[in-house]
């Protein structure tokens, strides 16, 4: 599953509860970076990093992938 930069932007601006601690920690870090520099470049880098994480850990992220898939974008 690949998510779009529009979905990532919603992840950066809204609060969601995810079951995987590693994913939540990564989002917290990326939100801080995005808050400091809300540019398209930062958003694209966050999208790449999140997609890489999801690809690597898709087997243990079924609940979280369901939440992400409901985010419009």
mmCIF file of the N, C-alpha and C atoms, coordinates in Angstrom:
data_MODEL
# 
_entry.id   MODEL 
# 
loop_
_atom_site.group_PDB 
_atom_site.id 
_atom_site.type_symbol 
_atom_site.label_atom_id 
_atom_site.label_alt_id 
_atom_site.label_comp_id 
_atom_site.label_asym_id 
_atom_site.label_entity_id 
_atom_site.label_seq_id 
_atom_site.pdbx_PDB_ins_code 
_atom_site.Cartn_x 
_atom_site.Cartn_y 
_atom_site.Cartn_z 
_atom_site.occupancy 
_atom_site.B_iso_or_equiv 
_atom_site.pdbx_formal_charge 
_atom_site.auth_seq_id 
_atom_site.auth_comp_id 
_atom_site.auth_asym_id 
_atom_site.auth_atom_id 
_atom_site.pdbx_PDB_model_num 
ATOM 1   N N  . UNK A 1 1  ? 0.837  -1.177 0.000  1.00 0.00 ? 1  UNK A N  1 
ATOM 2   C CA . UNK A 1 1  ? 0.000  0.000  0.000  1.00 0.00 ? 1  UNK A CA 1 
ATOM 3   C C  . UNK A 1 1  ? 0.884  1.243  0.000  1.00 0.00 ? 1  UNK A C  1 
ATOM 4   N N  . UNK A 1 2  ? 0.659  2.125  -0.935 1.00 0.00 ? 2  UNK A N  1 
ATOM 5   C CA . UNK A 1 2  ? 1.335  3.421  -0.957 1.00 0.00 ? 2  UNK A CA 1 
ATOM 6   C C  . UNK A 1 2  ? 0.325  4.506  -0.652 1.00 0.00 ? 2  UNK A C  1 
ATOM 7   N N  . UNK A 1 3  ? 0.726  5.429  0.197  1.00 0.00 ? 3  UNK A N  1 
ATOM 8   C CA . UNK A 1 3  ? -0.171 6.540  0.489  1.00 0.00 ? 3  UNK A CA 1 
ATOM 9   C C  . UNK A 1 3  ? 0.317  7.775  -0.256 1.00 0.00 ? 3  UNK A C  1 
ATOM 10  N N  . UNK A 1 4  ? -0.600 8.684  -0.489 1.00 0.00 ? 4  UNK A N  1 
ATOM 11  C CA . UNK A 1 4  ? -0.301 9.882  -1.258 1.00 0.00 ? 4  UNK A CA 1 
ATOM 12  C C  . UNK A 1 4  ? 0.203  10.996 -0.355 1.00 0.00 ? 4  UNK A C  1 
ATOM 13  N N  . UNK A 1 5  ? 0.790  12.000 -0.959 1.00 0.00 ? 5  UNK A N  1 
ATOM 14  C CA . UNK A 1 5  ? 1.258  13.147 -0.174 1.00 0.00 ? 5  UNK A CA 1 
ATOM 15  C C  . UNK A 1 5  ? 0.077  13.879 0.459  1.00 0.00 ? 5  UNK A C  1 
ATOM 16  N N  . UNK A 1 6  ? -1.095 13.816 -0.157 1.00 0.00 ? 6  UNK A N  1 
ATOM 17  C CA . UNK A 1 6  ? -2.295 14.440 0.426  1.00 0.00 ? 6  UNK A CA 1 
ATOM 18  C C  . UNK A 1 6  ? -2.679 13.723 1.724  1.00 0.00 ? 6  UNK A C  1 
ATOM 19  N N  . UNK A 1 7  ? -2.589 12.396 1.713  1.00 0.00 ? 7  UNK A N  1 
ATOM 20  C CA . UNK A 1 7  ? -2.863 11.630 2.929  1.00 0.00 ? 7  UNK A CA 1 
ATOM 21  C C  . UNK A 1 7  ? -1.819 11.923 3.999  1.00 0.00 ? 7  UNK A C  1 
ATOM 22  N N  . UNK A 1 8  ? -0.568 12.026 3.594  1.00 0.00 ? 8  UNK A N  1 
ATOM 23  C CA . UNK A 1 8  ? 0.503  12.332 4.544  1.00 0.00 ? 8  UNK A CA 1 
ATOM 24  C C  . UNK A 1 8  ? 0.288  13.717 5.141  1.00 0.00 ? 8  UNK A C  1 
ATOM 25  N N  . UNK A 1 9  ? -0.138 14.661 4.339  1.00 0.00 ? 9  UNK A N  1 
ATOM 26  C CA . UNK A 1 9  ? -0.402 16.002 4.856  1.00 0.00 ? 9  UNK A CA 1 
ATOM 27  C C  . UNK A 1 9  ? -1.475 15.947 5.941  1.00 0.00 ? 9  UNK A C  1 
ATOM 28  N N  . UNK A 1 10 ? -2.506 15.137 5.740  1.00 0.00 ? 10 UNK A N  1 
ATOM 29  C CA . UNK A 1 10 ? -3.536 14.981 6.773  1.00 0.00 ? 10 UNK A CA 1 
ATOM 30  C C  . UNK A 1 10 ? -2.953 14.334 8.025  1.00 0.00 ? 10 UNK A C  1 
ATOM 31  N N  . UNK A 1 11 ? -2.053 13.352 7.832  1.00 0.00 ? 11 UNK A N  1 
ATOM 32  C CA . UNK A 1 11 ? -1.390 12.737 8.990  1.00 0.00 ? 11 UNK A CA 1 
ATOM 33  C C  . UNK A 1 11 ? -0.564 13.765 9.756  1.00 0.00 ? 11 UNK A C  1 
ATOM 34  N N  . UNK A 1 12 ? 0.046  14.708 9.048  1.00 0.00 ? 12 UNK A N  1 
ATOM 35  C CA . UNK A 1 12 ? 0.886  15.730 9.671  1.00 0.00 ? 12 UNK A CA 1 
ATOM 36  C C  . UNK A 1 12 ? 0.058  16.755 10.443 1.00 0.00 ? 12 UNK A C  1 
ATOM 37  N N  . UNK A 1 13 ? -1.170 16.996 10.002 1.00 0.00 ? 13 UNK A N  1 
ATOM 38  C CA . UNK A 1 13 ? -1.969 18.075 10.569 1.00 0.00 ? 13 UNK A CA 1 
ATOM 39  C C  . UNK A 1 13 ? -3.048 17.617 11.549 1.00 0.00 ? 13 UNK A C  1 
ATOM 40  N N  . UNK A 1 14 ? -3.381 16.337 11.522 1.00 0.00 ? 14 UNK A N  1 
ATOM 41  C CA . UNK A 1 14 ? -4.434 15.824 12.388 1.00 0.00 ? 14 UNK A CA 1 
ATOM 42  C C  . UNK A 1 14 ? -3.871 14.751 13.310 1.00 0.00 ? 14 UNK A C  1 
ATOM 43  N N  . UNK A 1 15 ? -4.632 14.422 14.344 1.00 0.00 ? 15 UNK A N  1 
ATOM 44  C CA . UNK A 1 15 ? -4.191 13.406 15.300 1.00 0.00 ? 15 UNK A CA 1 
ATOM 45  C C  . UNK A 1 15 ? -4.939 12.097 15.063 1.00 0.00 ? 15 UNK A C  1 
ATOM 46  N N  . UNK A 1 16 ? -4.195 11.041 14.921 1.00 0.00 ? 16 UNK A N  1 
ATOM 47  C CA . UNK A 1 16 ? -4.738 9.697  14.766 1.00 0.00 ? 16 UNK A CA 1 
ATOM 48  C C  . UNK A 1 16 ? -4.068 8.803  15.797 1.00 0.00 ? 16 UNK A C  1 
ATOM 49  N N  . UNK A 1 17 ? -4.777 7.780  16.230 1.00 0.00 ? 17 UNK A N  1 
ATOM 50  C CA . UNK A 1 17 ? -4.217 6.815  17.184 1.00 0.00 ? 17 UNK A CA 1 
ATOM 51  C C  . UNK A 1 17 ? -3.866 5.534  16.446 1.00 0.00 ? 17 UNK A C  1 
ATOM 52  N N  . UNK A 1 18 ? -2.575 5.206  16.442 1.00 0.00 ? 18 UNK A N  1 
ATOM 53  C CA . UNK A 1 18 ? -2.096 4.003  15.792 1.00 0.00 ? 18 UNK A CA 1 
ATOM 54  C C  . UNK A 1 18 ? -1.596 3.021  16.833 1.00 0.00 ? 18 UNK A C  1 
ATOM 55  N N  . UNK A 1 19 ? -1.721 1.740  16.533 1.00 0.00 ? 19 UNK A N  1 
ATOM 56  C CA . UNK A 1 19 ? -1.339 0.715  17.500 1.00 0.00 ? 19 UNK A CA 1 
ATOM 57  C C  . UNK A 1 19 ? 0.172  0.437  17.507 1.00 0.00 ? 19 UNK A C  1 
ATOM 58  N N  . UNK A 1 20 ? 0.850  0.697  16.405 1.00 0.00 ? 20 UNK A N  1 
ATOM 59  C CA . UNK A 1 20 ? 2.285  0.427  16.320 1.00 0.00 ? 20 UNK A CA 1 
ATOM 60  C C  . UNK A 1 20 ? 3.099  1.612  16.838 1.00 0.00 ? 20 UNK A C  1 
ATOM 61  N N  . UNK A 1 21 ? 3.812  1.387  17.920 1.00 0.00 ? 21 UNK A N  1 
ATOM 62  C CA . UNK A 1 21 ? 4.590  2.431  18.568 1.00 0.00 ? 21 UNK A CA 1 
ATOM 63  C C  . UNK A 1 21 ? 5.628  3.037  17.622 1.00 0.00 ? 21 UNK A C  1 
ATOM 64  N N  . UNK A 1 22 ? 6.320  2.200  16.864 1.00 0.00 ? 22 UNK A N  1 
ATOM 65  C CA . UNK A 1 22 ? 7.347  2.693  15.944 1.00 0.00 ? 22 UNK A CA 1 
ATOM 66  C C  . UNK A 1 22 ? 6.774  3.646  14.910 1.00 0.00 ? 22 UNK A C  1 
ATOM 67  N N  . UNK A 1 23 ? 5.608  3.322  14.390 1.00 0.00 ? 23 UNK A N  1 
ATOM 68  C CA . UNK A 1 23 ? 4.958  4.183  13.408 1.00 0.00 ? 23 UNK A CA 1 
ATOM 69  C C  . UNK A 1 23 ? 4.545  5.503  14.046 1.00 0.00 ? 23 UNK A C  1 
ATOM 70  N N  . UNK A 1 24 ? 3.982  5.434  15.240 1.00 0.00 ? 24 UNK A N  1 
ATOM 71  C CA . UNK A 1 24 ? 3.576  6.651  15.956 1.00 0.00 ? 24 UNK A CA 1 
ATOM 72  C C  . UNK A 1 24 ? 4.769  7.549  16.262 1.00 0.00 ? 24 UNK A C  1 
ATOM 73  N N  . UNK A 1 25 ? 5.894  6.939  16.648 1.00 0.00 ? 25 UNK A N  1 
ATOM 74  C CA . UNK A 1 25 ? 7.091  7.726  16.942 1.00 0.00 ? 25 UNK A CA 1 
ATOM 75  C C  . UNK A 1 25 ? 7.627  8.397  15.675 1.00 0.00 ? 25 UNK A C  1 
ATOM 76  N N  . UNK A 1 26 ? 7.616  7.678  14.568 1.00 0.00 ? 26 UNK A N  1 
ATOM 77  C CA . UNK A 1 26 ? 8.065  8.256  13.309 1.00 0.00 ? 26 UNK A CA 1 
ATOM 78  C C  . UNK A 1 26 ? 7.171  9.430  12.914 1.00 0.00 ? 26 UNK A C  1 
ATOM 79  N N  . UNK A 1 27 ? 5.855  9.267  13.065 1.00 0.00 ? 27 UNK A N  1 
ATOM 80  C CA . UNK A 1 27 ? 4.936  10.362 12.737 1.00 0.00 ? 27 UNK A CA 1 
ATOM 81  C C  . UNK A 1 27 ? 5.170  11.580 13.622 1.00 0.00 ? 27 UNK A C  1 
ATOM 82  N N  . UNK A 1 28 ? 5.426  11.356 14.893 1.00 0.00 ? 28 UNK A N  1 
ATOM 83  C CA . UNK A 1 28 ? 5.699  12.471 15.803 1.00 0.00 ? 28 UNK A CA 1 
ATOM 84  C C  . UNK A 1 28 ? 6.934  13.249 15.347 1.00 0.00 ? 28 UNK A C  1 
ATOM 85  N N  . UNK A 1 29 ? 7.971  12.525 14.968 1.00 0.00 ? 29 UNK A N  1 
ATOM 86  C CA . UNK A 1 29 ? 9.193  13.179 14.476 1.00 0.00 ? 29 UNK A CA 1 
ATOM 87  C C  . UNK A 1 29 ? 8.922  13.941 13.176 1.00 0.00 ? 29 UNK A C  1 
ATOM 88  N N  . UNK A 1 30 ? 8.213  13.297 12.250 1.00 0.00 ? 30 UNK A N  1 
ATOM 89  C CA . UNK A 1 30 ? 7.926  13.940 10.970 1.00 0.00 ? 30 UNK A CA 1 
ATOM 90  C C  . UNK A 1 30 ? 7.010  15.155 11.136 1.00 0.00 ? 30 UNK A C  1 
ATOM 91  N N  . UNK A 1 31 ? 6.070  15.081 12.079 1.00 0.00 ? 31 UNK A N  1 
ATOM 92  C CA . UNK A 1 31 ? 5.200  16.236 12.353 1.00 0.00 ? 31 UNK A CA 1 
ATOM 93  C C  . UNK A 1 31 ? 6.024  17.427 12.830 1.00 0.00 ? 31 UNK A C  1 
ATOM 94  N N  . UNK A 1 32 ? 7.022  17.159 13.668 1.00 0.00 ? 32 UNK A N  1 
ATOM 95  C CA . UNK A 1 32 ? 7.890  18.232 14.148 1.00 0.00 ? 32 UNK A CA 1 
ATOM 96  C C  . UNK A 1 32 ? 8.668  18.879 13.022 1.00 0.00 ? 32 UNK A C  1 
ATOM 97  N N  . UNK A 1 33 ? 9.185  18.062 12.121 1.00 0.00 ? 33 UNK A N  1 
ATOM 98  C CA . UNK A 1 33 ? 9.928  18.581 10.964 1.00 0.00 ? 33 UNK A CA 1 
ATOM 99  C C  . UNK A 1 33 ? 8.993  19.403 10.081 1.00 0.00 ? 33 UNK A C  1 
ATOM 100 N N  . UNK A 1 34 ? 7.806  18.873 9.840  1.00 0.00 ? 34 UNK A N  1 
ATOM 101 C CA . UNK A 1 34 ? 6.840  19.551 8.964  1.00 0.00 ? 34 UNK A CA 1 
ATOM 102 C C  . UNK A 1 34 ? 6.342  20.857 9.602  1.00 0.00 ? 34 UNK A C  1 
ATOM 103 N N  . UNK A 1 35 ? 6.160  20.856 10.913 1.00 0.00 ? 35 UNK A N  1 
ATOM 104 C CA . UNK A 1 35 ? 5.720  22.077 11.597 1.00 0.00 ? 35 UNK A CA 1 
ATOM 105 C C  . UNK A 1 35 ? 6.769  23.177 11.467 1.00 0.00 ? 35 UNK A C  1 
ATOM 106 N N  . UNK A 1 36 ? 8.036  22.799 11.488 1.00 0.00 ? 36 UNK A N  1 
ATOM 107 C CA . UNK A 1 36 ? 9.116  23.766 11.365 1.00 0.00 ? 36 UNK A CA 1 
ATOM 108 C C  . UNK A 1 36 ? 9.340  24.250 9.945  1.00 0.00 ? 36 UNK A C  1 
ATOM 109 N N  . UNK A 1 37 ? 8.942  23.438 8.970  1.00 0.00 ? 37 UNK A N  1 
ATOM 110 C CA . UNK A 1 37 ? 9.149  23.781 7.559  1.00 0.00 ? 37 UNK A CA 1 
ATOM 111 C C  . UNK A 1 37 ? 8.062  23.093 6.725  1.00 0.00 ? 37 UNK A C  1 
ATOM 112 N N  . UNK A 1 38 ? 6.870  23.687 6.665  1.00 0.00 ? 38 UNK A N  1 
ATOM 113 C CA . UNK A 1 38 ? 5.756  23.051 5.948  1.00 0.00 ? 38 UNK A CA 1 
ATOM 114 C C  . UNK A 1 38 ? 5.852  23.218 4.421  1.00 0.00 ? 38 UNK A C  1 
ATOM 115 N N  . UNK A 1 39 ? 6.944  22.749 3.857  1.00 0.00 ? 39 UNK A N  1 
ATOM 116 C CA . UNK A 1 39 ? 7.159  22.890 2.417  1.00 0.00 ? 39 UNK A CA 1 
ATOM 117 C C  . UNK A 1 39 ? 6.779  21.599 1.690  1.00 0.00 ? 39 UNK A C  1 
ATOM 118 N N  . UNK A 1 40 ? 6.629  21.704 0.391  1.00 0.00 ? 40 UNK A N  1 
ATOM 119 C CA . UNK A 1 40 ? 6.312  20.546 -0.434 1.00 0.00 ? 40 UNK A CA 1 
ATOM 120 C C  . UNK A 1 40 ? 7.447  19.518 -0.394 1.00 0.00 ? 40 UNK A C  1 
ATOM 121 N N  . UNK A 1 41 ? 8.669  19.987 -0.324 1.00 0.00 ? 41 UNK A N  1 
ATOM 122 C CA . UNK A 1 41 ? 9.827  19.088 -0.275 1.00 0.00 ? 41 UNK A CA 1 
ATOM 123 C C  . UNK A 1 41 ? 9.804  18.238 0.991  1.00 0.00 ? 41 UNK A C  1 
ATOM 124 N N  . UNK A 1 42 ? 9.525  18.853 2.123  1.00 0.00 ? 42 UNK A N  1 
ATOM 125 C CA . UNK A 1 42 ? 9.444  18.114 3.389  1.00 0.00 ? 42 UNK A CA 1 
ATOM 126 C C  . UNK A 1 42 ? 8.297  17.110 3.332  1.00 0.00 ? 42 UNK A C  1 
ATOM 127 N N  . UNK A 1 43 ? 7.178  17.517 2.753  1.00 0.00 ? 43 UNK A N  1 
ATOM 128 C CA . UNK A 1 43 ? 6.026  16.630 2.621  1.00 0.00 ? 43 UNK A CA 1 
ATOM 129 C C  . UNK A 1 43 ? 6.356  15.425 1.728  1.00 0.00 ? 43 UNK A C  1 
ATOM 130 N N  . UNK A 1 44 ? 7.035  15.660 0.635  1.00 0.00 ? 44 UNK A N  1 
ATOM 131 C CA . UNK A 1 44 ? 7.416  14.565 -0.266 1.00 0.00 ? 44 UNK A CA 1 
ATOM 132 C C  . UNK A 1 44 ? 8.398  13.607 0.404  1.00 0.00 ? 44 UNK A C  1 
ATOM 133 N N  . UNK A 1 45 ? 9.349  14.142 1.169  1.00 0.00 ? 45 UNK A N  1 
ATOM 134 C CA . UNK A 1 45 ? 10.294 13.287 1.895  1.00 0.00 ? 45 UNK A CA 1 
ATOM 135 C C  . UNK A 1 45 ? 9.581  12.456 2.952  1.00 0.00 ? 45 UNK A C  1 
ATOM 136 N N  . UNK A 1 46 ? 8.616  13.069 3.637  1.00 0.00 ? 46 UNK A N  1 
ATOM 137 C CA . UNK A 1 46 ? 7.834  12.340 4.639  1.00 0.00 ? 46 UNK A CA 1 
ATOM 138 C C  . UNK A 1 46 ? 7.017  11.236 3.972  1.00 0.00 ? 46 UNK A C  1 
ATOM 139 N N  . UNK A 1 47 ? 6.464  11.527 2.803  1.00 0.00 ? 47 UNK A N  1 
ATOM 140 C CA . UNK A 1 47 ? 5.690  10.526 2.066  1.00 0.00 ? 47 UNK A CA 1 
ATOM 141 C C  . UNK A 1 47 ? 6.562  9.327  1.711  1.00 0.00 ? 47 UNK A C  1 
ATOM 142 N N  . UNK A 1 48 ? 7.758  9.575  1.238  1.00 0.00 ? 48 UNK A N  1 
ATOM 143 C CA . UNK A 1 48 ? 8.678  8.490  0.891  1.00 0.00 ? 48 UNK A CA 1 
ATOM 144 C C  . UNK A 1 48 ? 9.039  7.665  2.122  1.00 0.00 ? 48 UNK A C  1 
ATOM 145 N N  . UNK A 1 49 ? 9.326  8.343  3.230  1.00 0.00 ? 49 UNK A N  1 
ATOM 146 C CA . UNK A 1 49 ? 9.716  7.635  4.445  1.00 0.00 ? 49 UNK A CA 1 
ATOM 147 C C  . UNK A 1 49 ? 8.569  6.791  4.997  1.00 0.00 ? 49 UNK A C  1 
ATOM 148 N N  . UNK A 1 50 ? 7.371  7.354  4.999  1.00 0.00 ? 50 UNK A N  1 
ATOM 149 C CA . UNK A 1 50 ? 6.206  6.611  5.497  1.00 0.00 ? 50 UNK A CA 1 
ATOM 150 C C  . UNK A 1 50 ? 5.919  5.412  4.607  1.00 0.00 ? 50 UNK A C  1 
ATOM 151 N N  . UNK A 1 51 ? 5.972  5.595  3.293  1.00 0.00 ? 51 UNK A N  1 
ATOM 152 C CA . UNK A 1 51 ? 5.724  4.477  2.382  1.00 0.00 ? 51 UNK A CA 1 
ATOM 153 C C  . UNK A 1 51 ? 6.763  3.373  2.543  1.00 0.00 ? 51 UNK A C  1 
ATOM 154 N N  . UNK A 1 52 ? 8.014  3.739  2.766  1.00 0.00 ? 52 UNK A N  1 
ATOM 155 C CA . UNK A 1 52 ? 9.057  2.739  2.997  1.00 0.00 ? 52 UNK A CA 1 
ATOM 156 C C  . UNK A 1 52 ? 8.776  1.965  4.285  1.00 0.00 ? 52 UNK A C  1 
ATOM 157 N N  . UNK A 1 53 ? 8.368  2.666  5.328  1.00 0.00 ? 53 UNK A N  1 
ATOM 158 C CA . UNK A 1 53 ? 8.041  2.035  6.603  1.00 0.00 ? 53 UNK A CA 1 
ATOM 159 C C  . UNK A 1 53 ? 6.866  1.072  6.425  1.00 0.00 ? 53 UNK A C  1 
ATOM 160 N N  . UNK A 1 54 ? 5.814  1.537  5.763  1.00 0.00 ? 54 UNK A N  1 
ATOM 161 C CA . UNK A 1 54 ? 4.630  0.706  5.567  1.00 0.00 ? 54 UNK A CA 1 
ATOM 162 C C  . UNK A 1 54 ? 4.951  -0.542 4.751  1.00 0.00 ? 54 UNK A C  1 
ATOM 163 N N  . UNK A 1 55 ? 5.787  -0.394 3.753  1.00 0.00 ? 55 UNK A N  1 
ATOM 164 C CA . UNK A 1 55 ? 6.172  -1.548 2.935  1.00 0.00 ? 55 UNK A CA 1 
ATOM 165 C C  . UNK A 1 55 ? 6.943  -2.561 3.774  1.00 0.00 ? 55 UNK A C  1 
ATOM 166 N N  . UNK A 1 56 ? 7.847  -2.081 4.595  1.00 0.00 ? 56 UNK A N  1 
ATOM 167 C CA . UNK A 1 56 ? 8.680  -2.967 5.399  1.00 0.00 ? 56 UNK A CA 1 
ATOM 168 C C  . UNK A 1 56 ? 7.877  -3.695 6.476  1.00 0.00 ? 56 UNK A C  1 
ATOM 169 N N  . UNK A 1 57 ? 6.916  -2.994 7.084  1.00 0.00 ? 57 UNK A N  1 
ATOM 170 C CA . UNK A 1 57 ? 6.205  -3.555 8.235  1.00 0.00 ? 57 UNK A CA 1 
ATOM 171 C C  . UNK A 1 57 ? 4.722  -3.818 7.966  1.00 0.00 ? 57 UNK A C  1 
ATOM 172 N N  . UNK A 1 58 ? 4.341  -3.972 6.713  1.00 0.00 ? 58 UNK A N  1 
ATOM 173 C CA . UNK A 1 58 ? 2.926  -4.153 6.378  1.00 0.00 ? 58 UNK A CA 1 
ATOM 174 C C  . UNK A 1 58 ? 2.312  -5.381 7.040  1.00 0.00 ? 58 UNK A C  1 
ATOM 175 N N  . UNK A 1 59 ? 3.120  -6.372 7.323  1.00 0.00 ? 59 UNK A N  1 
ATOM 176 C CA . UNK A 1 59 ? 2.618  -7.590 7.947  1.00 0.00 ? 59 UNK A CA 1 
ATOM 177 C C  . UNK A 1 59 ? 2.094  -7.394 9.359  1.00 0.00 ? 59 UNK A C  1 
ATOM 178 N N  . UNK A 1 60 ? 2.632  -6.424 10.073 1.00 0.00 ? 60 UNK A N  1 
ATOM 179 C CA . UNK A 1 60 ? 2.207  -6.200 11.464 1.00 0.00 ? 60 UNK A CA 1 
ATOM 180 C C  . UNK A 1 60 ? 1.367  -4.931 11.608 1.00 0.00 ? 60 UNK A C  1 
ATOM 181 N N  . UNK A 1 61 ? 1.021  -4.301 10.494 1.00 0.00 ? 61 UNK A N  1 
ATOM 182 C CA . UNK A 1 61 ? 0.324  -3.008 10.567 1.00 0.00 ? 61 UNK A CA 1 
ATOM 183 C C  . UNK A 1 61 ? -1.095 -3.051 10.009 1.00 0.00 ? 61 UNK A C  1 
ATOM 184 N N  . UNK A 1 62 ? -1.727 -4.205 10.039 1.00 0.00 ? 62 UNK A N  1 
ATOM 185 C CA . UNK A 1 62 ? -3.053 -4.337 9.444  1.00 0.00 ? 62 UNK A CA 1 
ATOM 186 C C  . UNK A 1 62 ? -4.070 -3.357 10.031 1.00 0.00 ? 62 UNK A C  1 
ATOM 187 N N  . UNK A 1 63 ? -4.103 -3.224 11.357 1.00 0.00 ? 63 UNK A N  1 
ATOM 188 C CA . UNK A 1 63 ? -5.051 -2.295 11.995 1.00 0.00 ? 63 UNK A CA 1 
ATOM 189 C C  . UNK A 1 63 ? -4.754 -0.854 11.579 1.00 0.00 ? 63 UNK A C  1 
ATOM 190 N N  . UNK A 1 64 ? -3.500 -0.498 11.563 1.00 0.00 ? 64 UNK A N  1 
ATOM 191 C CA . UNK A 1 64 ? -3.114 0.868  11.220 1.00 0.00 ? 64 UNK A CA 1 
ATOM 192 C C  . UNK A 1 64 ? -3.321 1.150  9.736  1.00 0.00 ? 64 UNK A C  1 
ATOM 193 N N  . UNK A 1 65 ? -3.098 0.160  8.890  1.00 0.00 ? 65 UNK A N  1 
ATOM 194 C CA . UNK A 1 65 ? -3.340 0.347  7.461  1.00 0.00 ? 65 UNK A CA 1 
ATOM 195 C C  . UNK A 1 65 ? -4.811 0.586  7.184  1.00 0.00 ? 65 UNK A C  1 
ATOM 196 N N  . UNK A 1 66 ? -5.683 -0.017 7.972  1.00 0.00 ? 66 UNK A N  1 
ATOM 197 C CA . UNK A 1 66 ? -7.125 0.222  7.817  1.00 0.00 ? 66 UNK A CA 1 
ATOM 198 C C  . UNK A 1 66 ? -7.458 1.674  8.133  1.00 0.00 ? 66 UNK A C  1 
ATOM 199 N N  . UNK A 1 67 ? -6.833 2.220  9.164  1.00 0.00 ? 67 UNK A N  1 
ATOM 200 C CA . UNK A 1 67 ? -7.049 3.631  9.523  1.00 0.00 ? 67 UNK A CA 1 
ATOM 201 C C  . UNK A 1 67 ? -6.524 4.535  8.413  1.00 0.00 ? 67 UNK A C  1 
ATOM 202 N N  . UNK A 1 68 ? -5.334 4.238  7.935  1.00 0.00 ? 68 UNK A N  1 
ATOM 203 C CA . UNK A 1 68 ? -4.708 5.068  6.893  1.00 0.00 ? 68 UNK A CA 1 
ATOM 204 C C  . UNK A 1 68 ? -5.527 5.031  5.607  1.00 0.00 ? 68 UNK A C  1 
ATOM 205 N N  . UNK A 1 69 ? -6.060 3.857  5.270  1.00 0.00 ? 69 UNK A N  1 
ATOM 206 C CA . UNK A 1 69 ? -6.826 3.744  4.032  1.00 0.00 ? 69 UNK A CA 1 
ATOM 207 C C  . UNK A 1 69 ? -8.105 4.560  4.074  1.00 0.00 ? 69 UNK A C  1 
ATOM 208 N N  . UNK A 1 70 ? -8.609 4.871  5.268  1.00 0.00 ? 70 UNK A N  1 
ATOM 209 C CA . UNK A 1 70 ? -9.819 5.678  5.395  1.00 0.00 ? 70 UNK A CA 1 
ATOM 210 C C  . UNK A 1 70 ? -9.543 7.175  5.266  1.00 0.00 ? 70 UNK A C  1 
ATOM 211 N N  . UNK A 1 71 ? -8.270 7.563  5.317  1.00 0.00 ? 71 UNK A N  1 
ATOM 212 C CA . UNK A 1 71 ? -7.916 8.964  5.177  1.00 0.00 ? 71 UNK A CA 1 
ATOM 213 C C  . UNK A 1 71 ? -8.019 9.329  3.705  1.00 0.00 ? 71 UNK A C  1 
ATOM 214 N N  . UNK A 1 72 ? -8.816 10.299 3.407  1.00 0.00 ? 72 UNK A N  1 
ATOM 215 C CA . UNK A 1 72 ? -8.994 10.706 2.008  1.00 0.00 ? 72 UNK A CA 1 
ATOM 216 C C  . UNK A 1 72 ? -7.736 11.316 1.422  1.00 0.00 ? 72 UNK A C  1 
ATOM 217 N N  . UNK A 1 73 ? -7.601 11.212 0.132  1.00 0.00 ? 73 UNK A N  1 
ATOM 218 C CA . UNK A 1 73 ? -6.450 11.797 -0.518 1.00 0.00 ? 73 UNK A CA 1 
ATOM 219 C C  . UNK A 1 73 ? -6.255 11.171 -1.789 1.00 0.00 ? 73 UNK A C  1 
# 
